[in-house]
Amino acid sequence: SMAISSTKFKGAARFRVHTDTDVTASVVSQNISEGPGRLFSIRVDNSKDASNAVYVKIYDVVSVSIGSTYPCAVIKVAAATTETIQIPYGLEYDSLSVGLTSDANPISQSAPSSSTSITLVSS
């Protein structure tokens, strides 16, 4: 299951780091941002799977229905790699939800083949 934790930083700039270190299902973490913001970075560690890519699915909705809600972005992370995707000016959202699957199909429900970790940085 996807049990994401969020850390908020107070100060001049408000940043949050959202992390899940053991994603083993295509479950979506819903509304992790608790409101509007910008997504600046996505880091996915798929190094435990030597032969299968994973797909990060980013949603701009409070509640996602797996199999029928289309993501606003689908990002492929190759097998046996750790990749960081930087978004310099940030991807603006009203409500940030995220999922991982083993299939590029936008409404796929296929779980990753191996345990994967994901970290997102948002404001």
C-alpha positions, -999 to +999 in steps of 0.1 A: +000+000+000+010+036-004+015+052+030+030+086+022+044+109+048+046+147+044+070+171+061+063+209+060+090+235+063+081+270+077+099+302+068+102+325+039+094+298+014+069+270+022+081+236+010+068+201+016+085+169+011+062+139+005+079+104+008+068+068+005+096+043+008+077+011+000+052+014-028+040-021-037+006-014-051-010+010-076-028+027-048-031+065-051-021+088-023-050+113-024-048+150-017-013+148-002-008+186-006-039+195+014-045+225-009-030+244-039+007+247-046+034+238-071+052+205-077+090+211-081+106+177-080+098+140-083+124+114-073+116+077-080+138+048-069+130+018-091+165+002-086+150-030-071+134-040-103+160-050-129+135-055-158+103-034-154+097+003-157+072+021-134+050+050-143+043+080-119+009+094-124+002+129-112-034+140-105-048+175-099-079+163-080-088+157-044-102+122-050-089+097-076-109+067-088-084+041-100-094+030-135-115+061-144-096+093-133-071+105-159-038+119-146-025+153-158+009+137-162+024+102-167+062+099-162+082+068-171+110+057-148+131+030-164+139-004-148+169-006-124+172+032-121+166+061-098+155+092-115+148+128-105+125+150-125+130+187-118+103+212-127+121+246-124+090+268-121+068+241-107+037+224-120+007+243-105-021+223-089-052+228-068-049+194-051-019+170-055-025+133-057+000+107-070+001+070-080+026+045-093+018+017-118+036-007-141+017+004-171+017+036-191-020+035-198-034+066-180-061+046-162-041+014-156-045-003-122-014-025-126+008-025-095+046-021-097+065-054-099+089-046-071+089-022-041+095+013-053+101+046-034+089+081-044+097+115-030+080+147-042+089+183-033+061+209-035+051+243-021 
